[in-house]
Amino acid sequence: MTAILTIVFLPFAASLFILVLSPVLQKVQVGKKLGSAVAFVPFVCLSLIIAWIPELKSGAPAIFNISWVKTYGIELSFLVDGLSILFGILISGIGFFVVIYSVWYLSDKEDKVKFYLYLMMFMGAMLGVVFSNNLFGLFTFWELTSISSFLLIGFWYHKEASRYGATKALVITGLGGIAMLAGFIVLYQITETFDITKILTMGDTIRSSPLYVPALILIFLGCATKSAQFPFHIWLPNAMEAPTPVSAYLHSATMVKAGIFLTARLSPAFSGTAFWTALVAGFGLTTMVVAGVLAIRQTDLKALLAYSTISQLGMIMAMLGFGTQYSGEAAVVHILNHAAFKAALFMVVGIIDHGCGTRDLTYVGNLRKEMPHSYKIAVIGCLSMAGLPIFGGFISKEMFYESTLHMPFAPVPFLIPTVAVLASLFTFAYSFKFLIWGFFYKAPEHPPHHPHEAPMLGLASPVFLALMVILLGLTPGLFSHALLEPAAAAVTGQPADLHLGLWHGINTPLIMSFFTVVLGTVIFMRLKKINAVQDEVSASVPWLSPNFVYNKGFLEGIPLLTRRCLWWFQSGYLKHYLFVIIAFVMASVFMFSVSQGWVLQLDRLFKTEMTLVQGLTVAFLICAATATAVFKNRISAILSLGMTGFLVAFLYVVMGAPDLALTQYLVEAVSVILILLVFYFMPPYFEEKATQNTKAVNIGLSVTVGVVMCFYMLMVMDSHLVQSISQYYLETSEKLAGGRNVVNVVIVDYRGFDTLFEICVFAIAILGIYAMLRLKKKTNTKTREATLK
Amino acid sequence: MKLLLPLAIGVLFGAGTYLMLQKNILKLVLGLSLIGHGANVILISSGWIGSGQVPILGKEEGAPFVDPLPQALILTAIVIGFAALAFLLVLSLRVYRDLKTANIEEIRGQRG
């Protein structure tokens, strides 16, 4: 329990610690000390995770619960099994090397405090994602990775491109996260639990549920955006604006694998259907091919690696999509391989960038003499990426081919293996482009400064990772039993038995590899011509790229739409607002009458008795109200309004409400005086210069309101929706409150609080009036300063 | 009477709306006042039962009482309506003093 909490929360604690100390740290020159100190955090996490491995073999995964929102079944629950251990090792292990590397990479001018603050936050969030056993806990950590990634991509926020890249990543992964949350809620409808281990045992229930397809699509949207699957991949190349240690960490080994992780995590519950294979493998293979085609075009080495990462993520996704036991094992093996060689290659790019001042192949080339150590690392990394023997990449490539041969629900025989080989051709080509163009060919232009190799501190991390790549190829057994088999078992739901090796005899995958090498070399030889064609295509059809949709549709379209809507809703004309309010009220009155099924019964209305006095009062009232509206002279209008008020008061008298009449008389008299007083200070009525159209609309709207209210009242008066509580007041007024005037008793006793608040309203109005009359207009600060001088 | 009361309410609301749609800020105030009257008449009508007795206990004559609850509500409404009227009047006075106009359309976008 303590161990797992330490693993997840130690990075957060470190982050908080740096945050608290940041005022002090920012003053002193932290130099390289801060980075070295921070490296202890991933090191401790890594050691704790590795120490856990022996316990894994003993059987069931370990689960730790902390209650969070108990009533909704939301817990801070952690699950330690093979898959989370594998990812935990990747995150903390590569995290450790990245921190070491960053100590060299970041110059003293950079804001290191902020950098490590964000980086530790990200690491904690990522560890939280992979160890979560509750969907809500996972979602929380998932969103934290998006936020910290946003901060890290935008680390050099003074650059326009960084801000663009950071926003893009946040928007795309954030929208995916929302879809995923919706998916979790749909999943809850099926399983009625947020507990991941419980969900994993309910595979059959989930697959047979009608909600299976919507839940899968929504959750997969979250995975696909995070793991940069086509067409959501566009954020990843822009995220390369981040400092290289960040790219090596987030955008090769960890964050982009979060989508892979979740797909793998949930695959025992979801996989095994034709829809799963079509969706996940379809996305994966498309991404793999498209990103491969785009990668061979790049001249920026970091962009090349970015597209290559997208392509490799597609490959892992495809293997998860096949859903067989073998493909699940293959995916796990490739996750480890890819993390090792890709992180090493990113670090090499960082060294080249540092040493030459640029990482563009137009300026950088023939580096093998100036950078002999980086060259060796690049050879190992690239050959592994291309899938050539003796390196880890070869093993997983072979496994990928093998799994395409035995995939279920294959649409057409040989189609998928062919696509797999096709995609791998591009992988081969861009790997060699990186290696040969970067280290052998001479670049057309000169770099900003003469290339120089990085010192030991910068080389240490990539060297170690390159050693891992070799070990993964030569002695895969070292990892398979302890690490990969438990992980594969968690993905497939079956105990795994891996026999990894470079040589399995001459079989179909080996022949496919042979074709890959031969045809890949052909593509590489013609790369310049192919690139020229690609440039032409992308220049002539710009809308082909999803970037076009994001830039035009999202970045420009949404503000435009918002402005349009705002203009429509908030025109600034009082009349428009009134119009909307009136129309809404009228519509709701109408809807309510219809929903009550009210019918107008005129014959009953005519039968009711009415005295002459009552009739005359109402008739006069109608005249007075109309007069108020139509008089062009303001004194007449005010007097008509006063008349209306007095007639209403008289109406109260004839309708048995003497108290109201008294109050109304009093208030009306004061009102008329007040209005006259104010009007004295105001200009006379000006002429309403309105067009015929406006007049017609005004009159039309007013008549509509009048008619609707009239009919509404006719129907209300004839129906009794609810029983009045007045009988209670009438019965108990004397007994309980000791008053005979029931209206007065209601006011001061039964509804005493109403009256109290009414007095408050009055007091507030008085304060407002006083303020408006007495307070002077504030002069502008500038003019005030001027007068002071 | 039963037909006349809704008619009066309709006219009060219609005339009030018409005044509110004008450009003069004072007409807006008058219109609101009319609609306030209309709302009160709606309330009193809902409790009306033709010929009822004033709800004061002690001298019952056999006829049923008029509903006292709407009356209590109207009593509150009249007072609050008066407070709102006074507030609006002074507000328009202040607007005229500071912005030198009583036209709602011209007030738009100005800062005092």
Chai-1 contact restraints between the chains, C-beta under 6 A:
chainA,res_idxA,chainB,res_idxB,connection_type,confidence,min_distance_angstrom,max_distance_angstrom,comment,restraint_id
A,G572,B,R108,contact,1.0,0.0,6.0,A-B,restraint_1
A,L574,B,I104,contact,1.0,0.0,6.0,A-B,restraint_2
A,L605,B,K2,contact,1.0,0.0,6.0,A-B,restraint_3
A,L605,B,L3,contact,1.0,0.0,6.0,A-B,restraint_4
A,T608,B,K2,contact,1.0,0.0,6.0,A-B,restraint_5
A,M610,B,M1,contact,1.0,0.0,6.0,A-B,restraint_6
A,Q614,B,M1,contact,1.0,0.0,6.0,A-B,restraint_7
A,V618,B,L4,contact,1.0,0.0,6.0,A-B,restraint_8
A,V618,B,A8,contact,1.0,0.0,6.0,A-B,restraint_9
A,L621,B,A8,contact,1.0,0.0,6.0,A-B,restraint_10
A,I622,B,A8,contact,1.0,0.0,6.0,A-B,restraint_11
A,I622,B,V11,contact,1.0,0.0,6.0,A-B,restraint_12
A,A625,B,V11,contact,1.0,0.0,6.0,A-B,restraint_13
A,A625,B,L12,contact,1.0,0.0,6.0,A-B,restraint_14
A,A625,B,A15,contact,1.0,0.0,6.0,A-B,restraint_15
A,T626,B,A15,contact,1.0,0.0,6.0,A-B,restraint_16
A,A629,B,A15,contact,1.0,0.0,6.0,A-B,restraint_17
A,A629,B,Y18,contact,1.0,0.0,6.0,A-B,restraint_18
A,A629,B,L19,contact,1.0,0.0,6.0,A-B,restraint_19
A,L641,B,L30,contact,1.0,0.0,6.0,A-B,restraint_20
A,V648,B,H37,contact,1.0,0.0,6.0,A-B,restraint_21
A,M655,B,I44,contact,1.0,0.0,6.0,A-B,restraint_22
A,M655,B,W48,contact,1.0,0.0,6.0,A-B,restraint_23
A,G656,B,G52,contact,1.0,0.0,6.0,A-B,restraint_24
A,G656,B,V54,contact,1.0,0.0,6.0,A-B,restraint_25
A,G656,B,V66,contact,1.0,0.0,6.0,A-B,restraint_26
A,A657,B,Q71,contact,1.0,0.0,6.0,A-B,restraint_27
A,L660,B,Q71,contact,1.0,0.0,6.0,A-B,restraint_28
A,L660,B,I74,contact,1.0,0.0,6.0,A-B,restraint_29
A,T663,B,I78,contact,1.0,0.0,6.0,A-B,restraint_30
A,Q664,B,I78,contact,1.0,0.0,6.0,A-B,restraint_31
A,V667,B,I78,contact,1.0,0.0,6.0,A-B,restraint_32
A,V667,B,F82,contact,1.0,0.0,6.0,A-B,restraint_33
A,S671,B,L85,contact,1.0,0.0,6.0,A-B,restraint_34
A,V678,B,L89,contact,1.0,0.0,6.0,A-B,restraint_35
A,V678,B,L93,contact,1.0,0.0,6.0,A-B,restraint_36
A,F681,B,L93,contact,1.0,0.0,6.0,A-B,restraint_37
A,M682,B,Y96,contact,1.0,0.0,6.0,A-B,restraint_38
A,M682,B,A102,contact,1.0,0.0,6.0,A-B,restraint_39
A,P683,B,A102,contact,1.0,0.0,6.0,A-B,restraint_40
A,E688,B,Q22,contact,1.0,0.0,6.0,A-B,restraint_41
A,E688,B,K23,contact,1.0,0.0,6.0,A-B,restraint_42
A,N698,B,L21,contact,1.0,0.0,6.0,A-B,restraint_43
A,S702,B,G14,contact,1.0,0.0,6.0,A-B,restraint_44
A,S702,B,T17,contact,1.0,0.0,6.0,A-B,restraint_45
A,S702,B,Y18,contact,1.0,0.0,6.0,A-B,restraint_46
A,V703,B,G14,contact,1.0,0.0,6.0,A-B,restraint_47
A,V705,B,F13,contact,1.0,0.0,6.0,A-B,restraint_48
A,V705,B,G14,contact,1.0,0.0,6.0,A-B,restraint_49
A,V705,B,T17,contact,1.0,0.0,6.0,A-B,restraint_50
A,G706,B,G10,contact,1.0,0.0,6.0,A-B,restraint_51
A,G706,B,V11,contact,1.0,0.0,6.0,A-B,restraint_52
A,G706,B,F13,contact,1.0,0.0,6.0,A-B,restraint_53
A,G706,B,G14,contact,1.0,0.0,6.0,A-B,restraint_54
A,M709,B,I9,contact,1.0,0.0,6.0,A-B,restraint_55
A,M709,B,G10,contact,1.0,0.0,6.0,A-B,restraint_56
A,M709,B,F13,contact,1.0,0.0,6.0,A-B,restraint_57
A,C710,B,P6,contact,1.0,0.0,6.0,A-B,restraint_58
A,C710,B,L7,contact,1.0,0.0,6.0,A-B,restraint_59
A,C710,B,G10,contact,1.0,0.0,6.0,A-B,restraint_60
A,M713,B,P6,contact,1.0,0.0,6.0,A-B,restraint_61
A,M713,B,I9,contact,1.0,0.0,6.0,A-B,restraint_62
A,L714,B,P6,contact,1.0,0.0,6.0,A-B,restraint_63
A,S724,B,D67,contact,1.0,0.0,6.0,A-B,restraint_64
A,S726,B,D67,contact,1.0,0.0,6.0,A-B,restraint_65
A,S726,B,P68,contact,1.0,0.0,6.0,A-B,restraint_66
A,S726,B,L69,contact,1.0,0.0,6.0,A-B,restraint_67
A,Y729,B,P68,contact,1.0,0.0,6.0,A-B,restraint_68
A,L730,B,F65,contact,1.0,0.0,6.0,A-B,restraint_69
A,E734,B,L57,contact,1.0,0.0,6.0,A-B,restraint_70
A,R740,B,I56,contact,1.0,0.0,6.0,A-B,restraint_71
A,R740,B,L57,contact,1.0,0.0,6.0,A-B,restraint_72
A,R740,B,G58,contact,1.0,0.0,6.0,A-B,restraint_73
A,N741,B,I56,contact,1.0,0.0,6.0,A-B,restraint_74
A,V742,B,P55,contact,1.0,0.0,6.0,A-B,restraint_75
A,V742,B,P68,contact,1.0,0.0,6.0,A-B,restraint_76
A,V743,B,P68,contact,1.0,0.0,6.0,A-B,restraint_77
A,V743,B,Q71,contact,1.0,0.0,6.0,A-B,restraint_78
A,V743,B,A72,contact,1.0,0.0,6.0,A-B,restraint_79
A,V746,B,P68,contact,1.0,0.0,6.0,A-B,restraint_80
A,V746,B,A72,contact,1.0,0.0,6.0,A-B,restraint_81
A,I747,B,A72,contact,1.0,0.0,6.0,A-B,restraint_82
A,I747,B,L75,contact,1.0,0.0,6.0,A-B,restraint_83
A,D754,B,T76,contact,1.0,0.0,6.0,A-B,restraint_84
A,E758,B,T76,contact,1.0,0.0,6.0,A-B,restraint_85
A,E758,B,V79,contact,1.0,0.0,6.0,A-B,restraint_86
A,E758,B,I80,contact,1.0,0.0,6.0,A-B,restraint_87
A,V761,B,I80,contact,1.0,0.0,6.0,A-B,restraint_88
A,V761,B,A83,contact,1.0,0.0,6.0,A-B,restraint_89
A,F762,B,A83,contact,1.0,0.0,6.0,A-B,restraint_90
A,A765,B,A83,contact,1.0,0.0,6.0,A-B,restraint_91
A,A765,B,F87,contact,1.0,0.0,6.0,A-B,restraint_92
A,G768,B,F87,contact,1.0,0.0,6.0,A-B,restraint_93
A,I769,B,F87,contact,1.0,0.0,6.0,A-B,restraint_94
A,I769,B,V90,contact,1.0,0.0,6.0,A-B,restraint_95
A,M772,B,V90,contact,1.0,0.0,6.0,A-B,restraint_96
A,M772,B,R94,contact,1.0,0.0,6.0,A-B,restraint_97
A,K777,B,D98,contact,1.0,0.0,6.0,A-B,restraint_98
A,K777,B,G112,contact,1.0,0.0,6.0,A-B,restraint_99
